[in-house]
Amino acid sequence: MKTIQNYAPPDAQSLQRLQDRLGFSDARMAELAGLDAATPWSSFVGGPEPRALGRQRLFFMMARLALDEAQWQGVLDAMHETGARFDYDDALSASAPPAPDPVADEERKFGMLLVSRNGAFHEMEQLREFAHFAHEADVSRYVNSVFYDSDIDLCRFRFADHDGLTDAARDRIFDAAHKTITRFEFDGRIYHGGIPPESDG
């Protein structure tokens, strides 16, 4: 039987792009990967030395996403038939939204991945405007991805590990967001921005 050889794990940025495409929270990604409380998902996508995702865990994750419900249940049944005993509570069942269509929900501008969880037109327009302002302010290289969570109407930023990401650069990123994004999180706080509507008067 052939086995996977010369395995190189996906880097933190690739795993973050997967999470952004799925629109899953850190807790939901931990469930998808079968992690316990002692190993948070954030340790794989952030920090100075992100953890490497082992091939068995990655295989489990991708199988869960690639197999339909009947196929997945067949795998669990086979595990039971082999003698394994376990409880199984599927938090990723039919209630979980499918991965968004990457054509409708994401695009790359000036090196930044722009993602709208539900592919909302107004969200993608705000993200494109943000990208232009960030590029004009010469700070686009400091932003890996911008994810607009349509379900909670909140935009989040994933910054690049970059020596030039100074406080001044972060301020310029904030200014670009404040000009274009209706509701966004920055340094742990929620802000309201965007171009104000014209008055009726």
C-alpha positions in Angstrom: 0.0 0.0 0.0 1.4 3.4 -1.0 1.8 5.9 1.8 2.3 9.7 1.7 6.1 10.4 1.6 8.2 13.5 1.7 5.3 15.3 3.4 5.6 19.1 3.8 2.8 20.7 5.9 0.9 23.7 4.7 2.2 26.9 6.1 0.2 29.2 8.4 -0.9 31.5 5.6 -2.3 28.6 3.6 -4.2 27.3 6.6 -5.6 30.8 7.2 -6.7 31.1 3.6 -8.6 27.8 4.1 -10.2 29.1 7.2 -11.2 32.3 5.5 -12.7 30.4 2.5 -14.8 28.2 4.9 -15.8 31.2 7.1 -15.2 29.0 10.2 -14.3 30.4 13.6 -11.2 29.2 15.4 -13.4 26.9 17.5 -15.0 25.4 14.4 -11.6 24.8 12.8 -10.4 23.0 15.9 -13.5 20.7 15.7 -12.7 20.1 12.0 -9.1 19.2 12.9 -10.1 17.1 15.9 -8.0 19.2 18.3 -8.4 19.1 22.0 -8.5 22.1 24.3 -4.8 22.0 25.0 -4.0 22.6 21.3 -5.9 25.7 20.0 -6.3 26.2 16.2 -4.7 29.6 16.5 -1.4 27.9 17.3 -1.3 26.7 13.7 -2.1 30.0 12.0 -0.4 32.6 14.1 2.4 33.5 16.5 6.2 33.7 15.9 6.5 29.9 15.4 3.2 28.4 14.2 2.7 24.6 14.8 3.1 22.3 11.8 -0.1 20.4 10.8 0.7 16.6 10.7 -0.3 14.6 7.6 -2.8 12.4 9.5 -4.6 15.4 10.9 -4.7 17.2 7.5 -5.9 14.0 5.9 -8.7 13.8 8.5 -9.7 17.5 7.8 -9.7 17.1 4.1 -11.6 13.8 4.2 -14.3 15.5 6.3 -14.6 18.3 3.8 -14.4 16.2 0.6 -16.7 13.2 1.6 -20.4 13.6 1.5 -22.4 12.6 4.6 -23.0 9.0 3.5 -19.4 8.4 2.7 -18.3 10.0 6.0 -20.7 7.8 7.9 -19.3 4.8 6.1 -15.8 5.6 7.4 -17.1 5.9 11.0 -19.0 2.6 10.6 -15.9 0.9 9.4 -14.0 2.2 12.4 -16.7 0.7 14.7 -16.6 -2.6 12.8 -12.9 -2.7 13.4 -13.5 -2.6 17.1 -13.1 1.1 17.9 -15.4 2.6 20.4 -16.1 6.4 20.5 -18.8 9.0 20.8 -19.3 11.2 17.8 -21.1 14.6 17.8 -20.9 16.1 14.3 -20.7 19.9 14.7 -19.9 20.0 10.9 -23.0 18.3 9.7 -25.6 19.5 7.2 -26.0 22.7 9.2 -22.5 23.8 8.3 -22.4 26.0 5.2 -20.5 24.7 2.2 -17.2 26.4 1.3 -18.0 29.6 -0.7 -17.5 29.7 -4.4 -14.0 31.2 -4.7 -15.0 33.1 -7.8 -17.9 34.9 -6.1 -16.5 35.2 -2.6 -12.8 36.0 -2.9 -10.3 37.8 -5.0 -6.7 39.0 -4.6 -5.8 42.6 -4.9 -2.4 44.2 -4.4 -1.2 40.9 -2.7 -4.1 40.8 -0.3 -6.7 38.1 -0.2 -10.2 39.7 0.1 -13.0 37.3 1.2 -16.7 37.8 1.8 -18.1 34.8 3.7 -21.4 34.9 1.8 -20.2 36.6 -1.3 -22.2 39.8 -0.6 -21.7 42.4 -3.3 -21.6 45.4 -1.0 -19.0 43.6 1.2 -16.7 42.8 -1.8 -17.0 46.5 -2.9 -15.9 47.7 0.5 -13.0 45.3 0.5 -11.9 46.4 -3.0 -12.1 50.0 -1.8 -10.1 49.2 1.3 -7.5 47.5 -0.9 -7.1 50.6 -3.1 -6.7 52.9 -0.1 -4.2 50.6 1.5 -2.2 50.3 -1.7 -2.2 54.1 -2.1 -1.0 54.4 1.5 1.8 51.9 0.7 0.7 49.4 3.4 -0.9 46.6 1.3 2.2 44.4 1.8 1.5 44.3 5.5 -2.0 42.7 5.1 -2.3 39.0 4.3 -6.1 38.8 4.2 -9.3 40.7 4.9 -12.3 38.6 5.9 -15.8 39.9 6.0 -18.0 37.7 8.1 -21.4 38.2 6.6 -23.2 36.4 9.4 -22.1 38.9 12.1 -21.4 41.9 9.8 -17.8 42.2 10.9 -14.6 42.6 9.0 -11.3 41.2 10.3 -7.7 41.7 9.1 -4.8 39.2 9.1 -1.5 41.0 9.2 1.7 39.7 7.7 4.8 39.1 9.8 6.8 41.9 8.5 9.6 44.0 10.1 8.2 47.2 8.6 4.8 46.9 10.2 5.3 49.9 12.5 2.7 51.8 14.5 2.6 54.3 11.7 1.9 51.6 9.1 -0.9 50.1 11.3 -2.4 53.6 11.6 -2.5 53.9 7.8 -4.1 50.5 7.6 -6.7 51.6 10.2 -7.3 54.8 8.2 -7.9 52.8 5.0 -10.4 50.6 6.9 -12.1 53.5 8.5 -12.7 55.1 5.1 -14.2 52.0 3.5 -15.4 49.3 5.9 -18.8 49.7 7.6 -17.9 47.6 10.7 -14.5 46.1 11.4 -12.3 44.8 14.3 -8.9 46.4 14.9 -6.7 45.6 17.8 -9.5 43.9 19.7 -12.0 46.8 19.3 -15.0 47.2 17.0 -15.1 50.3 14.8 -17.7 51.8 12.5 -16.4 53.4 9.3 -17.2 53.7 5.6 -18.3 56.6 3.6 -21.3 58.2 5.4 -24.6 58.3 3.4 -25.6 61.6 1.8 -28.2 63.5 3.8 -31.7 64.0 2.4 -31.6 67.7 3.2 
